C-alpha cells in the first residue's frame, strides 16, 4: 500500500494550500479600504454660463434665486447650435436630482427628452404667475411651462413639492 500514502499527502497538501490562499485573501481584504458611501458631488458655479446664455439666447433664460444653500448646482450648459438649449442641474437638500431645461426645440421632442419619457397629465398648477403642466411616467416627473419664447421643463427624481419649489424660485431674464 505504498501508493495510497502518496495520494493522501497530495490531498492534504492541496487542502493546506487552499487554506493558506483563503487566509491570504482574507488578510488582503482587511487591508484594502472600503467606502460604500456615495461620492461627494462637486458643486459648480454657473454664474458665467448664465450670463453667457442670457446674452446669447433668444428667450429669457431661467435660473433660480433665493433657494437655500442646501441646493447644490451640479451641472450647467448652454448650446446654441441647432436651437438654443439651457440646462442647469441641482442636487436638492434631500439628495434628489432636479434640473431646469429650456429650449426653442419642437416642444414635443424637447419635453420627451427632458422628462425622459414623461406624459402630460390633466393636472396643472399656477406657480409665480405661470401655468405649469405636470408630466409623469418617465424616468423623471416634470413640470412644463410653454411660453416666453421657449419651453421650460423642471424635472428630476425629486417630488412634485421639490419641483414646485424650484419652479417658484425661477427668475427669467
N, C-alpha and C positions, 0 to 999 in steps of 0.2 A: 504494500500500500504506500509505496514511496511517492507515487504520483498525486495522491489526494492532498498531501501536506503542501505541495506547491500551489495547488488551486486555492486552498484556504488562505495562504499568505497573500495571493493576488487579490482575493476578495477583500481581505482585511486591509490591505494597502489602499485599495480603491476607496473603501469607506472612510479610512483616515484622511485620504486626500480630499474627498468631498467635504468632510467635516472641516478641514483646515481652510478650504476655499470659502465655505459658508461663513466661517468665523472672520476671515479677512474681509469679505463683502460687508458683514455687519459693522466692523470697525470703520471701514471706509465710509459707509452710510452715516455713521455717527458724526464724522468729522466734516462732512460736506454740509454747508449752510443750506437751510430750507426756509423759504419765505413764501408762504402760500397766500399772502395778502395781495390785494390788487396794487399794481404800481401806482405811484403818486402821479396824478395827471398835472402836466405843466400848464400854468396859466399863461395866456397870450395877451399882449397889449394890442388892441385892434384900432386904436385912435388914428394912426397914419392911414391904414387901409380904408377906414370910414371916411376920412377927409377926401381921399382919392376917389372913392366910389361916389361920394356926394357931388364932386366936381364933374365926374365923367358920366354918371347915369342919366338916363332920360326921364327919370321919375324920382320922387322924394324917397331917399334911402332910409330904411327903418333901423333904429338902434335903440336899445333900452336906456332909460335914465331913471335913476332912483332905486335900482334894485339893491338889496342888502349885499354886503361884502361876501356873503356865503355863496353867491353865484359866481362861478369861475368860468371866464371865457376860455375856450379850449381850441377853437379853430375859426379862421376868418379867410375869406377870399372874395374877390370881385373879378368877374370875367366880362369883357365887353366885346368879344369877337363876333359870334353869330347873333347874339342878343345879350342885353345887359342882364347879369345874374349876380346877386349878392347872397352870401352865406355867412352866418355868424352862429357858431355852436357854443353851448354852455353846459356845464355840469351844475345842476340845481343843488340846493342845500341838502336834499335827501339822497343825492348821488345819482339821480336820474338824468337823462340827457334831454335837452331842449334846444331846438335850432330855429333860427329865423331865416327864411328863404324868401327872396324876392326875384322876380324875373318878368321880362317882357315876352318870354316864350309863350307859345299857344297854351292857354290855361289848362286844358285837359291833360296834356302831356306833362306839363310842369307840376301840377298838383299830384298826379300819379307818381311821378319820380320823387317829389319832396316828401310825400306821406308814405312812400314805398308800398303803394297798392291800396291806399285807403279809399273808401267810397263815401260819397256825401250822404248825410242823414238829413232828416227834416228839421233837426234842431238847429236853431240859430241863437246867437246871443249878441247883445249890444255891449261893446266894450269901448269906452272912451270915445263915444260918438260914431263908431264904425260897427257895421253889422258883419259878424263872423259866422261862418257855417262850420258845423262840426263834421269831421270825417273820421271814420273808424274802419276797422277790418284789415288794415295793412299792418306792416311791421310797427308803424308809428300811428298814434292818434294825432289828429291835427285840427287846427282852427284856420280857416281860409277866408281871406278878405280880397275881393276883386274890386279894384278902383284905384284912383290916384295914379293912373298910367301904368300900373303893374299889378301882378298877383302877388299877394303876401301870404306866406304859409308859416305858421308857428306849429312845429311838430316835434315829436320825440316820444321817448318812453315814459315821460312824466305823466302825471294825472292831468285831467282837464283843469283842475284847480291850478296846477303849475303852469300849464299852457296859457290859461287866462291871466295869471299873474304876469307872465312875460308879455302877452299881447297888450295888457294895460299899461305896461311900462314903455312901450314903443313910442318913440318920437320920430316923425317922418319929416325930414328937412332936406 
